[in-house]
Amino acid sequence: MKILIGHFGHEANTFSSRILDFDEFKDYSDWLHGDVLKEIFLSTPTYLGGMLEVGNKYGVDLFASISAEAPAPLLSRECAESCLAEILEDIRAVKGGLDGICYMLHGAGCAEGIDDLESYILQSIRQETGEKMPICVPLDLHGNITPEMAELATLFGIKQYPHIDCKEAGMLAMKTCIESIEQGMSPQTTCIRLPLLLPCSAGYTFAEPFTSIQPYLDEYKNTHDLIDVTFFHGFPYCDRAITGASVVVTAWSDPAEHAKELADYIWQRHQDFQADILSAAEALDRAEESRAPGYIVINELSDNAGGGAPGDGTHLLRELLARDLPKSIFGYIYDKVAVNEIYKHKVGDRISFYLGGNTEPLHGAPLYIKDAKIINLSDGDHISTSPIQAGVPHSIGRSARVRTGNVEIIVGSKLTQTYDDRPFLITGADIEQYRFICLKSAHHSRAYFDDRAGEIIACDTPGILSGNLSAFKYKYVPRPIYPLDERAELLP
Ligand SMILES: [Zn+2]
């Protein structure tokens, strides 16, 4: 039995003013190709880790395609076509032909002239493989899922944000792919879209309303013998006609009625998904007042590179510098130019330089950092310890830790979000020795910090990932849609 495995994820933030070409996407997405995937992702908590575990267990001949994921601005048309060409080439390269495909696609991919990138890719794959080949696709919780995707492939979703259950989705997709090949038929998937934009900041699944919704969905799935039931939050920062939350059900028998019933259930709670919006000043006020033991994490979620934000915003750092809080550290801010400037000097030198604010004016103007001491220089490479991707190589690029007044700042040259303590550790900082830990991430950082920080305070500064959706000028999302329109209704 021959199955092609891969992971191609793009989450488009169309409020970014940039468009990504193929080389930039490869750089952003940690692009890997071929058999190396089988070594890197084996025994990791990732989609590919799950596919490998089940595929190996059942003695499947696994053919590795691409691993690439980048939350990012819109892709150029050329970039999307180049990615697709690589996937199609991998399908054609399997001698004797494939029996099935198990490929992670994100669900919120978007390129110039291609609003539904996943359906575009799946259509092209279908042209290559025909209608019958099992194609099993696990998707990210933030996918804007469409009925077209559900027509083209068997779909699965992760349930948790932070995404600590990617491996389970990869395992289920591979197991179902093997069963589909053995039985000569594929399960059906139904997708029902909800008139709901759910901001990422309101999507933390280890609190209400999700801690009562998810057990209900799990029990429903088991009672009705369904393969998968997922409430996709969608990605509201992709302004397209297909954008929004959805309910997706996969089963061996027709799942349409179940999907409808569950969509009604979720819709009854649509007003429960509310984002807290704290300014930088309010978040730091709360941090200073906190009596929690240990350290306080202040996460600037609206500048999370994991949702296509620039990662070089200056709002929170500006407020932190103004307060000059003792035992404070910011880890990290993305600025290649600043890193190059710092690297003209050595550890111990003092330097003045401009930092951040290079990409999106909404995220704040550049800061002038005066007479900072260079404490540490690092190549930024590390192995992740986050439960989301433990064991996977990761990097913030060539980086530096500097101190100005009481505030320490880590500057990196590769854009990603802070998942764990590694960006601090690789620049020689032990976070246990600080009181205020500022970072850029929405909820993924919580997979690591929930059990370790005295308190976590989310900070929603102006930016292209803000939970304040009324601040965005939507042109293409279907209206009415909640919360932009109170009168939005789920149509029967
Ligand atoms: Zn996601």
Boltz pocket constraint, residues with backbone or C-beta under 6 A from the ligand:
constraints:
  - pocket:
      binder: B
      contacts: [[A, 140], [A, 141], [A, 142], [A, 163]]
      max_distance: 6.0
